[in-house]
Amino acid sequence: MDFEVFWSFKNLESKNLEFKKDFVIIKFFIYIERYLKKEYLRGEKRYIQIRKSRVT
């Protein structure tokens, strides 16, 4: 768990649980989105490399 998220949790402990739950879900989705974007870009690079190697 990264520091930023940890601190957000600390700050949210004083607030109500419903909001906290929504916040966790949103953070989770943002994390997944970032991860998928990284994987997609990595895959795209690999695809381009394969195409280049086929051309030469």
C-alpha positions in Angstrom: 0.0 0.0 0.0 1.5 3.3 -1.0 1.9 6.2 1.4 -0.6 8.5 -0.3 -3.4 5.9 0.0 -2.4 5.2 3.7 -2.7 8.9 4.6 -6.1 9.2 2.8 -7.3 6.2 4.9 -6.0 7.9 8.1 -7.9 11.1 7.2 -11.1 9.2 6.4 -11.3 7.3 9.7 -12.9 10.4 11.2 -15.6 10.5 8.5 -18.5 8.2 7.9 -18.1 4.7 6.7 -20.2 5.0 3.5 -18.0 7.7 2.1 -14.9 5.6 3.1 -16.3 2.6 1.2 -16.9 4.7 -1.9 -13.5 6.2 -1.7 -11.8 2.8 -1.4 -13.8 1.6 -4.5 -12.8 4.6 -6.5 -9.2 4.3 -5.5 -9.3 0.6 -6.4 -10.8 1.4 -9.9 -8.2 4.1 -10.5 -5.4 1.6 -9.6 -6.8 -1.1 -11.9 -7.2 1.5 -14.7 -3.5 2.5 -14.3 -2.4 -1.1 -14.2 -4.3 -2.0 -17.4 -3.0 1.1 -19.2 0.6 0.0 -18.3 -0.1 -3.5 -19.5 -1.7 -2.3 -22.7 1.2 0.0 -23.5 3.7 -2.8 -22.7 1.8 -5.1 -25.0 1.7 -2.4 -27.8 5.4 -2.0 -27.6 5.9 -5.7 -27.8 3.6 -5.8 -30.8 5.5 -3.1 -32.6 8.8 -4.9 -31.9 7.5 -8.1 -33.3 6.3 -6.3 -36.5 9.7 -4.5 -36.9 11.5 -7.8 -36.5 9.2 -9.4 -39.2 9.9 -6.5 -41.6 13.7 -6.8 -41.4 
